């Protein structure tokens, strides 16, 4: 029995050594990286919206869409008198696409021009770099894969290699991506073993390796107990001496 457990423990150790090392390394790196810097909070100015200004209810907006439509709150940004202001907007995700409605009058919010997008991106940016490039993306990169297209990608020439992703109709920054985030995302991928979407924490590969790691630990405990448990001959010797 113990021979089988020892053999199982050894083989599991050989199979799991790389992944266990990656779990420790990735966990350490994610613990070291400040989550505020990973999210880019230090680079982004957050603007508050006064929702008491809203005169249109969510029900009035959803009434124009299918029962499958979902509604979330957003904001339309503008730069006026050297000040960044925001008005409330309803964001509706329906089967035919994403719609944005002004919560002030219920009208659809038109897309902003590139000049306005650049101005709003600079107004929300708190870093020390210059705006390098602006591009309206129909196909989104991996780092914003879960957001609906299209989005404006604004690149800044700073030490963080920052990229802002703005809603084309509201000008609001939906995501900030930096090198810290990209490192975090890479190690998160290694940690959860989802090498495609990097978001599925319940993938079969992780479950199999986690179960194997647990079996490796339990078999090690059994072998440790086997090694250090009191021997019968030692008990017999003590009895004779007494």
C-alpha positions in Angstrom: 0.0 0.0 0.0 2.7 2.5 1.0 4.8 1.5 -2.0 1.9 2.5 -4.3 1.4 5.8 -2.4 5.1 6.6 -2.7 5.1 5.8 -6.4 2.0 7.9 -6.9 3.5 10.8 -4.9 6.7 10.7 -7.0 5.0 10.7 -10.3 2.6 13.5 -9.3 5.5 15.5 -8.2 7.2 15.1 -11.6 4.1 16.0 -13.5 3.0 19.0 -11.3 6.4 20.6 -10.5 6.2 23.1 -13.3 2.6 24.1 -12.7 3.0 24.4 -8.9 6.0 26.6 -9.5 3.9 28.8 -11.8 1.1 29.0 -9.2 3.5 30.3 -6.6 5.3 32.7 -9.0 2.1 34.1 -10.5 0.4 34.5 -7.1 3.5 36.3 -5.8 3.6 38.7 -8.8 -0.1 39.5 -8.6 0.2 40.1 -4.9 3.1 42.5 -5.4 1.5 44.6 -8.2 -0.7 47.4 -6.7 -4.2 46.8 -8.0 -4.8 50.5 -8.4 -1.9 50.7 -10.8 -3.0 47.5 -12.6 -6.4 49.1 -13.2 -4.8 52.4 -14.3 -6.7 54.4 -11.6 -3.7 56.7 -11.2 -3.9 57.7 -14.8 -7.6 58.3 -15.1 -9.7 61.2 -13.9 -13.1 60.1 -12.7 -16.1 62.4 -13.4 -19.3 62.1 -11.3 -22.7 62.3 -13.0 -25.7 63.9 -11.3 -28.5 61.4 -11.9 -31.0 63.7 -10.3 -31.0 65.5 -13.7 -32.5 62.5 -15.4 -36.1 63.0 -16.6 -36.4 59.7 -18.6 -36.9 56.4 -16.7 -35.2 53.2 -17.7 -38.6 51.6 -18.4 -39.3 54.2 -21.1 -36.0 53.3 -22.8 -36.4 49.6 -22.5 -39.9 49.8 -23.9 -38.3 50.4 -27.3 -36.3 47.2 -27.2 -36.8 43.4 -27.0 -37.3 41.6 -23.6 -33.8 40.3 -23.9 -32.3 43.9 -23.7 -30.2 44.8 -20.7 -29.7 48.4 -19.4 -26.7 49.9 -17.6 -25.8 53.4 -16.5 -23.2 55.5 -18.3 -22.4 59.2 -19.0 -21.8 61.6 -21.9 -18.7 63.7 -21.4 -18.1 67.2 -22.7 -15.4 69.8 -22.3 -16.8 73.2 -21.6 -15.2 76.3 -20.2 -12.0 74.4 -19.5 -13.9 71.9 -17.4 -14.9 68.3 -17.9 -18.6 67.7 -17.3 -20.9 64.7 -17.6 -24.6 64.1 -18.2 -26.4 60.8 -17.5 -26.8 58.3 -20.3 -28.6 54.9 -20.5 -26.6 52.1 -22.2 -28.9 49.4 -23.7 -27.4 46.2 -24.9 -29.9 44.5 -27.3 -29.7 41.7 -29.8 -29.1 44.1 -32.6 -26.4 46.1 -30.9 -25.6 48.7 -28.3 -27.7 51.8 -28.0 -27.1 55.0 -25.9 -29.9 57.2 -24.8 -29.7 60.5 -23.1 -31.4 60.3 -19.7 -32.3 64.0 -20.1 -34.6 63.8 -23.1 -34.6 60.1 -24.2 -32.9 60.8 -27.6 -30.2 58.6 -29.1 -26.7 59.9 -28.4 -24.8 60.5 -31.6 -21.2 59.4 -32.0 -18.5 62.0 -31.4 -16.0 63.2 -33.9 -12.3 62.2 -33.6 -11.4 65.7 -32.5 -13.8 65.5 -29.6 -12.6 62.1 -28.7 -9.0 63.3 -28.6 -10.0 66.3 -26.4 -11.9 64.1 -24.0 -9.2 61.5 -23.7 -6.6 64.2 -22.8 -9.1 65.7 -20.3 -9.4 62.4 -18.5 -5.7 61.5 -18.7 -3.6 62.3 -15.6 -0.3 60.9 -16.8 2.7 62.8 -18.1 2.8 61.5 -21.7 1.6 63.0 -24.9 -1.3 61.6 -27.0 0.4 59.5 -29.6 -2.4 58.0 -31.7 -6.1 57.6 -31.9 -7.9 54.8 -33.8 -11.5 53.7 -34.0 -11.4 49.9 -33.7 -14.0 47.6 -35.1 -12.1 44.5 -34.1 -11.0 44.7 -30.5 -7.6 43.4 -29.1 -7.3 40.8 -26.5 -6.9 43.3 -23.7 -10.5 44.5 -24.1 -12.0 41.4 -25.6 -15.2 41.4 -23.5 -16.3 45.0 -24.5 -18.6 45.7 -27.4 -17.1 47.2 -30.6 -16.5 49.7 -31.9 -14.2 51.6 -29.4 -11.7 54.4 -29.7 -8.2 53.3 -28.7 -6.1 56.2 -27.5 -2.3 55.6 -27.1 -0.2 57.7 -24.9 3.6 58.0 -25.0 4.4 57.4 -21.3 6.4 54.9 -19.3 3.3 52.8 -18.7 2.6 52.4 -22.4 -1.0 53.5 -21.6 -4.0 52.9 -23.7 -7.4 54.4 -23.1 -10.5 52.8 -24.6 -13.3 55.3 -25.1 -17.0 54.8 -25.9 -17.4 56.4 -29.4 -20.8 58.1 -28.4 -20.2 59.2 -24.8 -16.4 59.8 -24.7 -16.2 58.0 -21.4 -13.1 55.9 -20.7 -14.3 52.3 -20.4 -10.9 50.7 -19.8 -7.3 51.7 -19.1 -4.6 49.3 -20.1 -1.0 49.6 -19.0 2.1 47.4 -19.0 1.3 46.6 -15.3 -2.1 45.3 -16.4 -0.6 43.3 -19.2 1.8 41.6 -16.8 -1.0 41.0 -14.3 -3.2 39.5 -17.1 -0.3 37.3 -18.3 0.3 35.8 -14.8 -3.5 35.6 -14.2 -3.6 33.4 -17.3 -0.9 31.2 -15.9 -2.6 31.0 -12.5 -6.0 29.9 -13.7 -4.7 27.9 -16.7 -7.1 29.5 -19.2 -4.8 30.2 -22.1 -7.5 31.4 -24.5 -10.0 33.7 -22.8 -8.1 34.2 -19.6 -11.3 34.5 -17.7 -12.7 30.9 -17.1 -11.8 30.0 -13.5 -13.7 26.8 -13.8 -11.9 25.3 -16.8 -11.3 21.5 -16.7 -7.5 21.9 -16.9 -7.4 23.9 -13.7 -9.8 21.4 -11.9 -7.7 18.4 -13.0 -4.4 20.0 -11.9 -5.8 21.3 -8.6 -7.2 17.9 -7.8 -3.9 16.3 -8.6 -2.1 18.8 -6.5 -4.4 18.0 -3.6 -3.7 14.3 -4.1 0.0 15.0 -4.2 -0.2 16.9 -0.8 -2.3 14.2 0.9 0.0 11.4 -0.3 2.9 13.4 1.0 1.2 13.7 4.4 0.7 9.9 4.5 4.3 9.3 3.7 5.5 11.8 6.3 3.4 10.1 8.9 4.7 6.7 7.8 8.3 7.9 8.2 8.0 9.5 11.6 5.5 7.3 13.3 6.8 5.4 16.4 8.3 2.0 15.6 7.2 -1.1 17.4 10.7 -2.2 18.1 11.4 1.1 19.9 8.4 0.5 22.1 9.6 -3.0 22.9 13.1 -1.8 23.8 11.7 0.8 26.1 9.5 -1.9 27.8 12.5 -4.1 28.4 14.6 -1.3 29.8 11.9 -0.4 32.2 
